[in-house]
Amino acid sequence: MKKVIIMKKNKGFSLVELIIVIAIMAILVGIIVPVMMHFIEKSNVSSDYQLADTIRSCVAYSIVDAKVKEDPASQPKLLAMEAGPIDITTLDDGSVLKESVTEYLAEDPSLLTSQIKSKHDPSSQIMVSTTNGIVKVTITKTDSTGKKNYNAGNDIEVQ
């Protein structure tokens, strides 16, 4: 009797080929992730600029509101903003100014610092000042360059 040896053709990949593919994928991921992280931080900075601009618009609408101008409780805050920057979270005095800003923002101003998305110091503040009716908003201790260096003095500023 003759023995017949039947050889099967291997259909598939060898272990070496699979390891090479995994190594190539790991190298690509190692290159792509830092680039993507930079773009994510830049989008967070853009989001913070948009937040600052929204706050600027809301405060600008509020300070020209007749009810705010007539409210005696709002006058100290309006004068303080004219004298220099004040923290937006200090608008908690029950004045018409706070009510107006809250209405335009659809959120309590004291919660706005939690919406800062870019890399920032935990003690960051959203400062508001006015000069001749022009509103300026600054988000302090952030990095407007997107390089995550919030101590460099690159605060986000919208006027």
PyMOL commands that place a pseudoatom at each C-alpha (Angstrom):
pseudoatom trace, name=CA, resn=MET, resi=1, chain=A, elem=C, hetatm=0, pos=[0.000, 0.000, 0.000]
pseudoatom trace, name=CA, resn=LYS, resi=2, chain=A, elem=C, hetatm=0, pos=[1.212, 3.408, -0.952]
pseudoatom trace, name=CA, resn=LYS, resi=3, chain=A, elem=C, hetatm=0, pos=[1.070, 6.239, 1.439]
pseudoatom trace, name=CA, resn=VAL, resi=4, chain=A, elem=C, hetatm=0, pos=[-0.326, 9.370, -0.003]
pseudoatom trace, name=CA, resn=ILE, resi=5, chain=A, elem=C, hetatm=0, pos=[0.738, 12.515, 1.716]
pseudoatom trace, name=CA, resn=ILE, resi=6, chain=A, elem=C, hetatm=0, pos=[-1.604, 15.383, 1.193]
pseudoatom trace, name=CA, resn=MET, resi=7, chain=A, elem=C, hetatm=0, pos=[-0.142, 18.794, 1.930]
pseudoatom trace, name=CA, resn=LYS, resi=8, chain=A, elem=C, hetatm=0, pos=[-2.466, 21.545, 2.854]
pseudoatom trace, name=CA, resn=LYS, resi=9, chain=A, elem=C, hetatm=0, pos=[-1.749, 25.010, 1.650]
pseudoatom trace, name=CA, resn=ASN, resi=10, chain=A, elem=C, hetatm=0, pos=[-1.520, 27.393, 4.560]
pseudoatom trace, name=CA, resn=LYS, resi=11, chain=A, elem=C, hetatm=0, pos=[-3.939, 30.184, 4.060]
pseudoatom trace, name=CA, resn=GLY, resi=12, chain=A, elem=C, hetatm=0, pos=[-3.267, 32.963, 6.517]
pseudoatom trace, name=CA, resn=PHE, resi=13, chain=A, elem=C, hetatm=0, pos=[-0.530, 35.101, 7.922]
pseudoatom trace, name=CA, resn=SER, resi=14, chain=A, elem=C, hetatm=0, pos=[2.489, 33.970, 9.809]
pseudoatom trace, name=CA, resn=LEU, resi=15, chain=A, elem=C, hetatm=0, pos=[3.219, 35.257, 13.309]
pseudoatom trace, name=CA, resn=VAL, resi=16, chain=A, elem=C, hetatm=0, pos=[6.124, 37.359, 12.027]
pseudoatom trace, name=CA, resn=GLU, resi=17, chain=A, elem=C, hetatm=0, pos=[3.907, 39.110, 9.491]
pseudoatom trace, name=CA, resn=LEU, resi=18, chain=A, elem=C, hetatm=0, pos=[1.335, 39.922, 12.160]
pseudoatom trace, name=CA, resn=ILE, resi=19, chain=A, elem=C, hetatm=0, pos=[3.995, 41.308, 14.522]
pseudoatom trace, name=CA, resn=ILE, resi=20, chain=A, elem=C, hetatm=0, pos=[5.374, 43.526, 11.741]
pseudoatom trace, name=CA, resn=VAL, resi=21, chain=A, elem=C, hetatm=0, pos=[1.899, 44.935, 11.013]
pseudoatom trace, name=CA, resn=ILE, resi=22, chain=A, elem=C, hetatm=0, pos=[1.305, 45.625, 14.721]
pseudoatom trace, name=CA, resn=ALA, resi=23, chain=A, elem=C, hetatm=0, pos=[4.689, 47.365, 14.983]
pseudoatom trace, name=CA, resn=ILE, resi=24, chain=A, elem=C, hetatm=0, pos=[3.906, 49.580, 11.986]
pseudoatom trace, name=CA, resn=MET, resi=25, chain=A, elem=C, hetatm=0, pos=[0.521, 50.486, 13.478]
pseudoatom trace, name=CA, resn=ALA, resi=26, chain=A, elem=C, hetatm=0, pos=[2.134, 51.340, 16.823]
pseudoatom trace, name=CA, resn=ILE, resi=27, chain=A, elem=C, hetatm=0, pos=[4.620, 53.659, 15.100]
pseudoatom trace, name=CA, resn=LEU, resi=28, chain=A, elem=C, hetatm=0, pos=[1.803, 55.413, 13.217]
pseudoatom trace, name=CA, resn=VAL, resi=29, chain=A, elem=C, hetatm=0, pos=[-0.228, 55.870, 16.401]
pseudoatom trace, name=CA, resn=GLY, resi=30, chain=A, elem=C, hetatm=0, pos=[2.858, 57.252, 18.152]
pseudoatom trace, name=CA, resn=ILE, resi=31, chain=A, elem=C, hetatm=0, pos=[3.202, 59.872, 15.425]
pseudoatom trace, name=CA, resn=ILE, resi=32, chain=A, elem=C, hetatm=0, pos=[-0.469, 60.786, 15.065]
pseudoatom trace, name=CA, resn=VAL, resi=33, chain=A, elem=C, hetatm=0, pos=[-1.515, 61.101, 18.744]
pseudoatom trace, name=CA, resn=PRO, resi=34, chain=A, elem=C, hetatm=0, pos=[0.688, 64.122, 19.642]
pseudoatom trace, name=CA, resn=VAL, resi=35, chain=A, elem=C, hetatm=0, pos=[-0.456, 65.958, 16.520]
pseudoatom trace, name=CA, resn=MET, resi=36, chain=A, elem=C, hetatm=0, pos=[-4.100, 65.248, 17.318]
pseudoatom trace, name=CA, resn=MET, resi=37, chain=A, elem=C, hetatm=0, pos=[-3.656, 66.390, 20.940]
pseudoatom trace, name=CA, resn=HIS, resi=38, chain=A, elem=C, hetatm=0, pos=[-2.342, 69.723, 19.671]
pseudoatom trace, name=CA, resn=PHE, resi=39, chain=A, elem=C, hetatm=0, pos=[-5.400, 70.180, 17.462]
pseudoatom trace, name=CA, resn=ILE, resi=40, chain=A, elem=C, hetatm=0, pos=[-7.716, 69.271, 20.338]
pseudoatom trace, name=CA, resn=GLU, resi=41, chain=A, elem=C, hetatm=0, pos=[-6.097, 71.924, 22.564]
pseudoatom trace, name=CA, resn=LYS, resi=42, chain=A, elem=C, hetatm=0, pos=[-6.402, 74.513, 19.778]
pseudoatom trace, name=CA, resn=SER, resi=43, chain=A, elem=C, hetatm=0, pos=[-10.116, 73.729, 19.453]
pseudoatom trace, name=CA, resn=ASN, resi=44, chain=A, elem=C, hetatm=0, pos=[-10.491, 74.136, 23.222]
pseudoatom trace, name=CA, resn=VAL, resi=45, chain=A, elem=C, hetatm=0, pos=[-8.819, 77.555, 23.004]
pseudoatom trace, name=CA, resn=SER, resi=46, chain=A, elem=C, hetatm=0, pos=[-11.236, 78.509, 20.206]
pseudoatom trace, name=CA, resn=SER, resi=47, chain=A, elem=C, hetatm=0, pos=[-14.119, 77.415, 22.397]
pseudoatom trace, name=CA, resn=ASP, resi=48, chain=A, elem=C, hetatm=0, pos=[-12.827, 79.676, 25.177]
pseudoatom trace, name=CA, resn=TYR, resi=49, chain=A, elem=C, hetatm=0, pos=[-12.621, 82.623, 22.776]
pseudoatom trace, name=CA, resn=GLN, resi=50, chain=A, elem=C, hetatm=0, pos=[-16.229, 81.952, 21.844]
pseudoatom trace, name=CA, resn=LEU, resi=51, chain=A, elem=C, hetatm=0, pos=[-17.204, 81.802, 25.546]
pseudoatom trace, name=CA, resn=ALA, resi=52, chain=A, elem=C, hetatm=0, pos=[-15.451, 85.134, 26.181]
pseudoatom trace, name=CA, resn=ASP, resi=53, chain=A, elem=C, hetatm=0, pos=[-17.169, 86.714, 23.180]
pseudoatom trace, name=CA, resn=THR, resi=54, chain=A, elem=C, hetatm=0, pos=[-20.569, 85.463, 24.359]
pseudoatom trace, name=CA, resn=ILE, resi=55, chain=A, elem=C, hetatm=0, pos=[-19.956, 86.937, 27.805]
pseudoatom trace, name=CA, resn=ARG, resi=56, chain=A, elem=C, hetatm=0, pos=[-18.837, 90.210, 26.220]
pseudoatom trace, name=CA, resn=SER, resi=57, chain=A, elem=C, hetatm=0, pos=[-22.034, 90.409, 24.176]
pseudoatom trace, name=CA, resn=CYS, resi=58, chain=A, elem=C, hetatm=0, pos=[-24.242, 89.623, 27.171]
pseudoatom trace, name=CA, resn=VAL, resi=59, chain=A, elem=C, hetatm=0, pos=[-22.570, 92.218, 29.370]
pseudoatom trace, name=CA, resn=ALA, resi=60, chain=A, elem=C, hetatm=0, pos=[-22.722, 94.792, 26.551]
pseudoatom trace, name=CA, resn=TYR, resi=61, chain=A, elem=C, hetatm=0, pos=[-26.464, 94.217, 26.131]
pseudoatom trace, name=CA, resn=SER, resi=62, chain=A, elem=C, hetatm=0, pos=[-26.976, 94.354, 29.887]
pseudoatom trace, name=CA, resn=ILE, resi=63, chain=A, elem=C, hetatm=0, pos=[-25.153, 97.611, 30.560]
pseudoatom trace, name=CA, resn=VAL, resi=64, chain=A, elem=C, hetatm=0, pos=[-27.246, 99.496, 28.007]
pseudoatom trace, name=CA, resn=ASP, resi=65, chain=A, elem=C, hetatm=0, pos=[-30.509, 98.098, 29.398]
pseudoatom trace, name=CA, resn=ALA, resi=66, chain=A, elem=C, hetatm=0, pos=[-32.599, 100.889, 30.938]
pseudoatom trace, name=CA, resn=LYS, resi=67, chain=A, elem=C, hetatm=0, pos=[-33.618, 98.697, 33.886]
pseudoatom trace, name=CA, resn=VAL, resi=68, chain=A, elem=C, hetatm=0, pos=[-29.963, 98.062, 34.732]
pseudoatom trace, name=CA, resn=LYS, resi=69, chain=A, elem=C, hetatm=0, pos=[-29.064, 101.750, 34.482]
pseudoatom trace, name=CA, resn=GLU, resi=70, chain=A, elem=C, hetatm=0, pos=[-31.921, 102.683, 36.837]
pseudoatom trace, name=CA, resn=ASP, resi=71, chain=A, elem=C, hetatm=0, pos=[-31.227, 99.945, 39.400]
pseudoatom trace, name=CA, resn=PRO, resi=72, chain=A, elem=C, hetatm=0, pos=[-29.343, 101.276, 42.458]
pseudoatom trace, name=CA, resn=ALA, resi=73, chain=A, elem=C, hetatm=0, pos=[-27.986, 97.805, 43.274]
pseudoatom trace, name=CA, resn=SER, resi=74, chain=A, elem=C, hetatm=0, pos=[-26.373, 97.565, 39.813]
pseudoatom trace, name=CA, resn=GLN, resi=75, chain=A, elem=C, hetatm=0, pos=[-24.587, 100.922, 39.997]
pseudoatom trace, name=CA, resn=PRO, resi=76, chain=A, elem=C, hetatm=0, pos=[-21.609, 99.748, 42.140]
pseudoatom trace, name=CA, resn=LYS, resi=77, chain=A, elem=C, hetatm=0, pos=[-20.867, 96.920, 39.684]
pseudoatom trace, name=CA, resn=LEU, resi=78, chain=A, elem=C, hetatm=0, pos=[-21.172, 99.219, 36.671]
pseudoatom trace, name=CA, resn=LEU, resi=79, chain=A, elem=C, hetatm=0, pos=[-18.804, 101.717, 38.285]
pseudoatom trace, name=CA, resn=ALA, resi=80, chain=A, elem=C, hetatm=0, pos=[-16.405, 98.940, 39.275]
pseudoatom trace, name=CA, resn=MET, resi=81, chain=A, elem=C, hetatm=0, pos=[-16.335, 97.635, 35.680]
pseudoatom trace, name=CA, resn=GLU, resi=82, chain=A, elem=C, hetatm=0, pos=[-15.577, 101.145, 34.457]
pseudoatom trace, name=CA, resn=ALA, resi=83, chain=A, elem=C, hetatm=0, pos=[-12.769, 101.516, 37.004]
pseudoatom trace, name=CA, resn=GLY, resi=84, chain=A, elem=C, hetatm=0, pos=[-11.129, 98.199, 36.159]
pseudoatom trace, name=CA, resn=PRO, resi=85, chain=A, elem=C, hetatm=0, pos=[-11.767, 94.512, 35.592]
pseudoatom trace, name=CA, resn=ILE, resi=86, chain=A, elem=C, hetatm=0, pos=[-14.087, 92.643, 37.940]
pseudoatom trace, name=CA, resn=ASP, resi=87, chain=A, elem=C, hetatm=0, pos=[-14.634, 88.911, 38.215]
pseudoatom trace, name=CA, resn=ILE, resi=88, chain=A, elem=C, hetatm=0, pos=[-17.859, 87.878, 36.459]
pseudoatom trace, name=CA, resn=THR, resi=89, chain=A, elem=C, hetatm=0, pos=[-18.623, 85.450, 39.289]
pseudoatom trace, name=CA, resn=THR, resi=90, chain=A, elem=C, hetatm=0, pos=[-19.016, 88.390, 41.700]
pseudoatom trace, name=CA, resn=LEU, resi=91, chain=A, elem=C, hetatm=0, pos=[-22.313, 89.320, 40.057]
pseudoatom trace, name=CA, resn=ASP, resi=92, chain=A, elem=C, hetatm=0, pos=[-24.169, 87.487, 42.816]
pseudoatom trace, name=CA, resn=ASP, resi=93, chain=A, elem=C, hetatm=0, pos=[-25.714, 90.421, 44.614]
pseudoatom trace, name=CA, resn=GLY, resi=94, chain=A, elem=C, hetatm=0, pos=[-29.292, 90.084, 43.353]
pseudoatom trace, name=CA, resn=SER, resi=95, chain=A, elem=C, hetatm=0, pos=[-29.024, 93.177, 41.187]
pseudoatom trace, name=CA, resn=VAL, resi=96, chain=A, elem=C, hetatm=0, pos=[-30.835, 93.737, 37.910]
pseudoatom trace, name=CA, resn=LEU, resi=97, chain=A, elem=C, hetatm=0, pos=[-27.413, 93.586, 36.219]
pseudoatom trace, name=CA, resn=LYS, resi=98, chain=A, elem=C, hetatm=0, pos=[-26.932, 90.006, 37.400]
pseudoatom trace, name=CA, resn=GLU, resi=99, chain=A, elem=C, hetatm=0, pos=[-30.471, 89.083, 36.358]
pseudoatom trace, name=CA, resn=SER, resi=100, chain=A, elem=C, hetatm=0, pos=[-29.941, 90.616, 32.932]
pseudoatom trace, name=CA, resn=VAL, resi=101, chain=A, elem=C, hetatm=0, pos=[-26.606, 88.855, 32.364]
pseudoatom trace, name=CA, resn=THR, resi=102, chain=A, elem=C, hetatm=0, pos=[-28.121, 85.581, 33.579]
pseudoatom trace, name=CA, resn=GLU, resi=103, chain=A, elem=C, hetatm=0, pos=[-31.046, 86.016, 31.205]
pseudoatom trace, name=CA, resn=TYR, resi=104, chain=A, elem=C, hetatm=0, pos=[-28.807, 86.627, 28.193]
pseudoatom trace, name=CA, resn=LEU, resi=105, chain=A, elem=C, hetatm=0, pos=[-26.402, 83.819, 29.093]
pseudoatom trace, name=CA, resn=ALA, resi=106, chain=A, elem=C, hetatm=0, pos=[-29.185, 81.436, 30.132]
pseudoatom trace, name=CA, resn=GLU, resi=107, chain=A, elem=C, hetatm=0, pos=[-26.853, 80.449, 32.969]
pseudoatom trace, name=CA, resn=ASP, resi=108, chain=A, elem=C, hetatm=0, pos=[-25.724, 81.779, 36.309]
pseudoatom trace, name=CA, resn=PRO, resi=109, chain=A, elem=C, hetatm=0, pos=[-22.512, 83.810, 35.851]
pseudoatom trace, name=CA, resn=SER, resi=110, chain=A, elem=C, hetatm=0, pos=[-20.957, 82.146, 38.903]
pseudoatom trace, name=CA, resn=LEU, resi=111, chain=A, elem=C, hetatm=0, pos=[-20.822, 78.860, 36.964]
pseudoatom trace, name=CA, resn=LEU, resi=112, chain=A, elem=C, hetatm=0, pos=[-18.993, 80.216, 33.916]
pseudoatom trace, name=CA, resn=THR, resi=113, chain=A, elem=C, hetatm=0, pos=[-15.458, 79.291, 35.018]
pseudoatom trace, name=CA, resn=SER, resi=114, chain=A, elem=C, hetatm=0, pos=[-16.458, 75.629, 34.829]
pseudoatom trace, name=CA, resn=GLN, resi=115, chain=A, elem=C, hetatm=0, pos=[-16.957, 76.097, 31.074]
pseudoatom trace, name=CA, resn=ILE, resi=116, chain=A, elem=C, hetatm=0, pos=[-13.318, 76.988, 30.382]
pseudoatom trace, name=CA, resn=LYS, resi=117, chain=A, elem=C, hetatm=0, pos=[-12.076, 74.147, 28.185]
pseudoatom trace, name=CA, resn=SER, resi=118, chain=A, elem=C, hetatm=0, pos=[-8.458, 74.970, 27.398]
pseudoatom trace, name=CA, resn=LYS, resi=119, chain=A, elem=C, hetatm=0, pos=[-5.612, 74.147, 29.736]
pseudoatom trace, name=CA, resn=HIS, resi=120, chain=A, elem=C, hetatm=0, pos=[-5.891, 76.584, 32.617]
pseudoatom trace, name=CA, resn=ASP, resi=121, chain=A, elem=C, hetatm=0, pos=[-4.953, 77.138, 36.214]
pseudoatom trace, name=CA, resn=PRO, resi=122, chain=A, elem=C, hetatm=0, pos=[-7.660, 76.141, 38.721]
pseudoatom trace, name=CA, resn=SER, resi=123, chain=A, elem=C, hetatm=0, pos=[-7.668, 79.746, 39.926]
pseudoatom trace, name=CA, resn=SER, resi=124, chain=A, elem=C, hetatm=0, pos=[-8.561, 81.139, 36.469]
pseudoatom trace, name=CA, resn=GLN, resi=125, chain=A, elem=C, hetatm=0, pos=[-11.025, 84.009, 36.451]
pseudoatom trace, name=CA, resn=ILE, resi=126, chain=A, elem=C, hetatm=0, pos=[-13.265, 85.594, 33.866]
pseudoatom trace, name=CA, resn=MET, resi=127, chain=A, elem=C, hetatm=0, pos=[-12.668, 89.321, 34.210]
pseudoatom trace, name=CA, resn=VAL, resi=128, chain=A, elem=C, hetatm=0, pos=[-14.954, 91.988, 32.716]
pseudoatom trace, name=CA, resn=SER, resi=129, chain=A, elem=C, hetatm=0, pos=[-14.220, 95.686, 32.302]
pseudoatom trace, name=CA, resn=THR, resi=130, chain=A, elem=C, hetatm=0, pos=[-15.791, 98.534, 30.372]
pseudoatom trace, name=CA, resn=THR, resi=131, chain=A, elem=C, hetatm=0, pos=[-14.265, 101.663, 28.905]
pseudoatom trace, name=CA, resn=ASN, resi=132, chain=A, elem=C, hetatm=0, pos=[-16.629, 104.197, 27.350]
pseudoatom trace, name=CA, resn=GLY, resi=133, chain=A, elem=C, hetatm=0, pos=[-19.195, 101.480, 26.705]
pseudoatom trace, name=CA, resn=ILE, resi=134, chain=A, elem=C, hetatm=0, pos=[-16.686, 99.052, 25.161]
pseudoatom trace, name=CA, resn=VAL, resi=135, chain=A, elem=C, hetatm=0, pos=[-16.688, 95.747, 27.029]
pseudoatom trace, name=CA, resn=LYS, resi=136, chain=A, elem=C, hetatm=0, pos=[-13.491, 93.754, 27.435]
pseudoatom trace, name=CA, resn=VAL, resi=137, chain=A, elem=C, hetatm=0, pos=[-13.481, 90.145, 28.707]
pseudoatom trace, name=CA, resn=THR, resi=138, chain=A, elem=C, hetatm=0, pos=[-10.313, 88.369, 29.800]
pseudoatom trace, name=CA, resn=ILE, resi=139, chain=A, elem=C, hetatm=0, pos=[-9.970, 84.749, 30.850]
pseudoatom trace, name=CA, resn=THR, resi=140, chain=A, elem=C, hetatm=0, pos=[-6.918, 84.771, 33.113]
pseudoatom trace, name=CA, resn=LYS, resi=141, chain=A, elem=C, hetatm=0, pos=[-4.311, 82.064, 33.641]
pseudoatom trace, name=CA, resn=THR, resi=142, chain=A, elem=C, hetatm=0, pos=[-4.985, 80.323, 30.344]
pseudoatom trace, name=CA, resn=ASP, resi=143, chain=A, elem=C, hetatm=0, pos=[-2.841, 79.888, 27.256]
pseudoatom trace, name=CA, resn=SER, resi=144, chain=A, elem=C, hetatm=0, pos=[-4.232, 81.443, 24.103]
pseudoatom trace, name=CA, resn=THR, resi=145, chain=A, elem=C, hetatm=0, pos=[-1.442, 79.826, 22.057]
pseudoatom trace, name=CA, resn=GLY, resi=146, chain=A, elem=C, hetatm=0, pos=[-2.677, 76.282, 22.775]
pseudoatom trace, name=CA, resn=LYS, resi=147, chain=A, elem=C, hetatm=0, pos=[0.713, 75.217, 24.147]
pseudoatom trace, name=CA, resn=LYS, resi=148, chain=A, elem=C, hetatm=0, pos=[-0.647, 74.455, 27.638]
pseudoatom trace, name=CA, resn=ASN, resi=149, chain=A, elem=C, hetatm=0, pos=[1.611, 77.012, 29.312]
pseudoatom trace, name=CA, resn=TYR, resi=150, chain=A, elem=C, hetatm=0, pos=[-0.892, 79.001, 31.328]
pseudoatom trace, name=CA, resn=ASN, resi=151, chain=A, elem=C, hetatm=0, pos=[1.745, 80.889, 33.317]
pseudoatom trace, name=CA, resn=ALA, resi=152, chain=A, elem=C, hetatm=0, pos=[3.203, 82.600, 30.237]
pseudoatom trace, name=CA, resn=GLY, resi=153, chain=A, elem=C, hetatm=0, pos=[0.765, 85.523, 30.353]
pseudoatom trace, name=CA, resn=ASN, resi=154, chain=A, elem=C, hetatm=0, pos=[-1.059, 84.551, 27.151]
pseudoatom trace, name=CA, resn=ASP, resi=155, chain=A, elem=C, hetatm=0, pos=[-4.537, 85.176, 28.548]
pseudoatom trace, name=CA, resn=ILE, resi=156, chain=A, elem=C, hetatm=0, pos=[-7.577, 84.914, 26.316]
pseudoatom trace, name=CA, resn=GLU, resi=157, chain=A, elem=C, hetatm=0, pos=[-8.903, 88.407, 25.691]
pseudoatom trace, name=CA, resn=VAL, resi=158, chain=A, elem=C, hetatm=0, pos=[-11.929, 89.612, 23.714]
pseudoatom trace, name=CA, resn=GLN, resi=159, chain=A, elem=C, hetatm=0, pos=[-12.892, 93.248, 23.195]
for i in range(1, 159): cmd.bond("trace and resi %d" % i, "trace and resi %d" % (i + 1))
show_as sticks, trace
zoom trace
